[in-house]
Amino acid sequence: MYGLLLTFCKWLEHTPWGEWVAVTLWGYPFVQMIHFSGLSVWLGTNIAVDLRLMGLGKQRQTAAELSEGLFALNWIAFCIVVLGGFLLFSATASTFVGNIAFRYKLGVFIPLALTWHIVVQRKAKTWGRTQDVPAAARVAGFLELLLWLCVVTAAVEIPNN
């Protein structure tokens, strides 16, 4: 199975976009900048809603209103993150696939955090209708923050493995 995955990774590295990111002087830094910018917006919108669910932040909006207002921006940023991450992966896929931090990030933490994010986003509509949020909402917001912290920590550890 690993051999098949490695063959796919080698193919991916030799695609036009994989070679462009890997070989051009400005390709990798440009894509990395786009990826990190999308990541900043994605995490920023998640953190804003999570903190509001935890009862923190200005009381101008309920958590439900904040979640609804940031919904489109949140998912546009997610698409930018995925595209940027895919292009970065394409440049050196065979190196990344053997990296334990990358495996944890992509195989464990991102699926858990993303699934939990979708649950929190759906529940925020009912949990956050008033300024007082239930204890379950506070725990859910805190747990989502921890999961995204795990994703970021794993990403930071990729160069060290």
N, C-alpha and C positions, 0 to 999 in steps of 0.2 A: 504494500500500500504506500509506504514512504517513497519507494522508487517511482511510482506513478506520480505522486505529488511533486517530487523533485523534477521529473521530466516536464510536468506542466510549468513549474517555476522557470526552468531553463527556456522553455518556449516563450513564456511571458517576458522574460528579459530581452528576448530578441525581437519583440514586436516593435513597430515604429515608435509607439509612445514610450515603451520601456527603454529603448535605446536613446530617445530624445532626452528623457529625464536623466539617464545615467551619463551620457556622453557630453552633452552641451555644457558650456561653462555656467550658464545661468538657469538651466532647466531644473535641477534639483532644488536650489535655493528658492526659486520662484514658486514651485509647487509646494514646497515646505511652508512658505509664507502664506499661501492660499489655504493650506490645510490648517495651519495654526490660527489663522484669522477666523475660519469657519468654526474651529474648535472653541475659540474664545467666545463667540456668539452663542454657540450651542450650550456650552457649560454655563455661560452667564445667564441665559434665559432659564435653564434648569435650576440654577442656584437661587435665582430670584423667586421662583415659585416655591421651591423647597423651603427657603427661609420664611416666606410668607405663611406656608403651611405650619411651620414650627412656631408661628406667632411673632416672628421678628419682622422688623421693617416698618415703614410708615403705614399707617392705617387708612390711607386714601382709598384703597381698593381691597376688595375681598380676594382671597386666594383664587376663587373661581373666575373673577373678572380679570385678574392678572394672568392666569393661565390661558384664558381665552384670547386676551390681547396679544400674548406672545406666541401663540400657537403657530401661526404661519412662519414667523421669523425663526422659531425654534427648528422647524422641519426643513426649511430652506438651508439653514446652517448645517443641519445634519447631512443633507445631500452634498454640500460642499466638502464636508469632512470626509465622507465616504469616497467621493471622487478623488480628492487629494491624497487620501490614504492609499487608495488603489494605485494611483500613479507612482507614489513613493515606493510602494511594495513592488511594482513592476520593474523598477530600476535595479533592484538587488534581491529579487524574490528568493533565490536559492540560499542566500545568506540569512534572510529573515526567517525562513521556514524552520531552520535548525535552532533558532534562538529561543531559549526557554521562557524568557520574559515576554517575547512576542507571542508565543503559544498561549501563555496564560492570559495575556491581554485580549487576543482575538478569540480564543477558544473558551474562556471561562468568564472573565470580567465583563467584556462588552455584551455578550448575550444576556448575562444576569442584569446588568445595569440598564440595558435597553428595554428588556421585558418589564423590569420594575418601573422604569420611566413611563412606559405606556400605561401601566396599572395606575400609577400616581396621577398621570394626566387625566385619565378617565374619572378617577375617584375625586379629584380636585373639584370637579363640577358640583358634586354633592357635599363634600366635606367643607368646602370653602365658601359656602353661600353667605355666611355671616362673618363678622369680625372674630368671633370666638370659634376656634377650630377644635374638633375632638382630639383626644389623646392619640387615637390611631393615626390621624393625619400628621401629628407632630412626629411620631415614630417613623412613619412612612417617608416623610421629608428628610429626616435625619439619615435613615437607611439609604436613600437615594444618593445623598451627599457622600456617604461612605463608599458606596459602590463606584461612583465616578472618581473618587479619590484613588481607589484601587486601580482603575483604568489608567489614570494619569501616572501613578507610581510605576506601574508595569511599563508604560511607554518610556518613562525616564530611565528605567533600568535596561532597556534594549541595547544601548551602546555598550553597556558594561558586561554583557554576556556573550 
